[in-house]
Amino acid sequence: MTSHAYYEAHKEKILETSHAYYEAHREQVIEQTRKWKKANPEKACEHTLRWKKANPEKNVALSTAYNKRHPDKHRADYWRHPEERKAAHAQYNKDHPEIACLQSQRRRARQNGAISPGQWYWMLGYFGGYCAYCLQPMGKATTDHMIPISRGGRHEISNAVPCCQSCNSHKHSQTPLEYLAGRRFGHTESGHAEGGGMSPRGVRGGGHKAAALYVTSDARDVRIHAAWDSIAKARREAAILRR
């Protein structure tokens, strides 16, 4: 019987014995492990990465617990390797876009208000599933803040409009007027000249069926309707500025 086969056959007993030895000689084991890692950095790194890959949930739990116990060390470690941390964070967001989006929404909600699922679907219905800026059907709807968060805007329904990914990326930290004045879309609004004065509801002819599933008190909020209808005003003013 090979060593691996023996380990698998007596795994529970071996782990129990190892745990008992560790508890009885904790300081000695820690010191020996520290010396081994120092003498074999490459093997130690390889072993750590292999363990993290095999135990992702345990790794996150242990890291979170350690950071809570030692917040100063956690911050100091970040500033010792800022570029590596940023690169790792960017790679994680790229590999897990849905988690990154959720974390961003939660952060904004904590700092600048919140948009409920009901409000989101009602907003999509109000705009009929079309982008608030280019007035084209959205393949994947995103939330844009008319007054950007970076310029003091809030993450709430009266400051949000649905828009396509292209417009969201190009608009960046601009206001609707700044964005519309600096970009031509090369199409007209439902047969009207670019810069026409139609509101989202006028363009869409009544909105999307999904809105009927989410009846909220916001539907009677004149302030929200006025904010959204201001997009049409910005489009008219942008058309004048481009002439």
N, C-alpha and C positions, 0 to 999 in steps of 0.2 A: 504493500500500500504506500502510495506516494505521500509526501508531507501535506500536499493540498487536499488530497482525499481524506487523510486522517483528520485534518482540521475541520473539514465540512462534516465529517461523521461525529465529531466530538466538540462542535462549535460552542454549544451552550456551556459545557463543563469548562472548556478552556477560557472562555470569557469570564466566567464566574471566578475561576482561580486567579486570572490576571487582575480582575477588579479588586479582589481581596488583597493581593500582594501590593497593588498600588495604594490602597487605603492604609496598609500597614507601613509602607516605606515611601510615602508621598514625596517628601523633600528630596530623598535620595534619587528617586525616579526622575523628578523634574530637573535636578542638576545633571544627571546623566544624559537626559534628552537634550538639554541646552548645549552640553559639550559636543554631543554627536552632530547636532545641527550646525554648530560653528565649524566643525571639522569637515562636514559634508554638505555644504550649502546647496549644491545642485540637486543631490538626492533628496534633501529635505524639502526643497521647493517642489520638486516633482511629486513627492509623496503628498504634500499639502494640497496641490492642485487636483490630484487624483481623488483625494478624500472629499474635497469640496464638490467636485463633479458628481461623485457618487452619493453625496448627502447634502443636496442643496437646501432643503428645509432646515436641517440641523445647523448648517453653516449660517444661514440668515438669523436663526434664533440666537445662536451663540454670539454672533457679531453685534446684534441689537442689544443683547444683555450686557455685553462688555462695554459698548459705547455709552450705555446709560450709567454704568458704574464708573466709567472713566471719561466723562465728556471733555475734559481738558486735554487728555492724551489723544482723543479722537480728532479734535480740532488741530492739535499740533502735528499729528501725522499727516493730515490733509495738506497743511501748508508746507510740510517738508517735501511733498511730492504733488504739487498742484496740477502740473501738466498730465502726469500719469492718471490722477484721479479724474480729471476732466475727460481725458480720452476714454477711460473705462466707463464713465457715466454716459458719454455720447454713444459708445458702442452698445451699451445696455439698452438705451432708448431706441436705437436702431433695430436691435433684435427683438424688442418687446414694445412696439408702438402703442398697443392698446393699454398697457400698464402705464406708459409714460403720459399718455393723454389723460388717463384717469387721475394720476398724481397731480398733473397740472391743473385739472379742474378742481380737485379738492383743495389745492393750495390757494387758488383764486377765490374759492368759496369761503375759505377761512379768513382771507384778508379783505376781500372786496365784495362780499355778498354771495348770492347763489341763484342758480336757475334750475328749477325743478323739471323733471321729465315732462310733466303736463304742460308747463310753459314752453318748453322746447318744441313739442309737437304742435301746440297752438300757433307758435311763431311760424313753423314750417307751413301750416295751413294758411296763415295770413298771406304769405308770399307765394302760395301755390306750388311750392317745390322748386321755385326758380331763385337764382342768385340775385340778391338785392342790388348788386352793382352792374354786372354785365347783362342781367335779365335773361340768362340762358339756363336750361334745365341743369340741375346739379347732379353729377354722378355720385359724389359723396359730399353731403352737406357738412359745412364747418361753421363754427360760431365766430363772428367778427364783432369786435367792440367798436362802435362808432367813435367814441372817444377812447383811444387806446389806454390800456391799463398803465402803460409806462408814462402816460401823460395825465394821470389822475382819474381815469375813467373807472367805473365800477363793473363788476361781473354780475349784472342784473338784467332782467328782461327789457327794461326801458333803454338800455345802452347796447343791446345786442341785436344783430340781424343775421340771417343765414346767408352764406355765400359759398361759392365754389372754392376749391383749394387754390386755383390759380389766382383769383382775386385776393384771397386772404394772404397769400404769399407776397404778392406785389404791393398790396396796400401797406403792409407792415405796420409802422407806427404813425401813419398819416390819418387825418380826418377824412370823412367822405368827400368833402369839397376838394381837399388837396389831392386826393387820389384820382377822382373823376376828372379834375382839371388837367391832370398830367398824363392821361391815358385815353387813347381812342380804341374802341372795341370793334369797329368795322362792321357794325350791323345796326339795325333800327329797332325800336321798341314796338313790337306787335304792329308793324306797319306805320308807326309814327316816326317822325324825324328824330335823329339823335338829340337828346336833351329835352324831349317833350315833357309835359307836365303831368303825366299820369301817375297816380299812386300805385303801390303794389297791388292793392285789391282791384283797382280799375284795370290794370294790365292783365290780371289773372282771371277776372270775372267771377269772383266769389270765393276763391280759396280752395283748399284741399280737403278731401273727405275726412282725413285723419283728425282735423281740427274738431270735428263734431264729437270725437271720443273724449276730448279733454276740455270740458267746460269749466273755466276758472273765473275767479273774480276779476282777473286781469283783462278779460274780454270787454269789460265795461270801463276800463281805465283810459280816459281821454288822453292822459299824459303819454301813455305808451303809444297810442295811435298817432299822436302828434309827432313823437320822436321818429317813428318809422316812416311817416309820410314826409318827414324832412329830407329823406333820401331823394325824393323827386325834386324838391326845391334845390338841393345841392347839385343835381344833374343839370337843371336849367342854368344855374349860375356857372357851372363848369363849362357848359356849352358856350356861354357868352365869353368866358375868359380865354377859350381856345380860338376864338375868331381873330 
